[in-house]
Amino acid sequence: MIKFLVAASLLLMLVACSPIPVQTVARKPSPAGPPPPPMPDDGIVCAADVKLCPDGSTVSRNPARGCAFNPCLGAGTQ
């Protein structure tokens, strides 16, 4: 009798824990993201690194100078 009760309770637990089938609904594909930003007209893109000047300020690369660093202000050196 105990074996029957244990078997019945296990069967009830399995039935109760079984996943309920979910109907799949056809979904619309998500829209594409925004387009990438346009590239500069001259086609020159410099690295985004910076140079530390002697006075503690920083300068970035300049596409008009062939991606060379801008001169440090007040120091007179590059």
N, C-alpha and C positions, 0 to 999 in steps of 0.2 A: 504494500500500500504506500509506503514512504517513497519507494522508487517511482511509483506512478505519479505521486504529487511533485516530486523533484523534476521528473521529465515534463510534466504538464507546465510547471512554472517556468522551466527553461524555454519551452516552446512559446509560451506567452511572452516572455521577455524578448525572444528573437523576433516575433511578429511585431511587437510594439516598437522595437528599435530599428526595424527595417526602414530604409528611406522611402519616402513617398515619391512616386514618379512625378516629375515635373514636365509639363508640356513645353517644348521649345517653341519660341516665337521668332519668326523671321525678323531680323533687325536690319535697319538701314546701316550701311557702312558709315563710319564717322567721317566728317568732312576733313579734307586735307588742311594742314596748318598753314600759317601765313608764308608767303614767299620769303626767301632770304633777302637781306638788304642788298642794294645794288653796290657793285664794286666801283671804286673811283675811276674816272674817265681816263686818267693817265696810266692806269694799270699797275702802279707802284704801290706795294703794301709793305711797310716796314715792320720790323719786330717791335713788340710793345715794351722792350726793356728800357731802363733809364740809367743814366750815368750820374754818379755822385760827384759833385764839384767840391773843390777845396774849402769853400765857405759853408758847405753843408746843404746847399740847394741841389736840386736834381734837374737834369735836362733830358729830353726825349729825342728820338731819332726824327729826322726831317726828310720827307720824300723829295722835296725840292733840292736837297743837297745829296741825293743819291743814297739816302738812308744813313748818312753820317749824323753824329750827334750835333745838336745845336751847341754853339759855344757857351761856356759858362760865363755868367755875368760878373763883371768886375775882376775876374782872374786873368783874362786875356789869353787863356790856354784852352785847348780842346781836349 
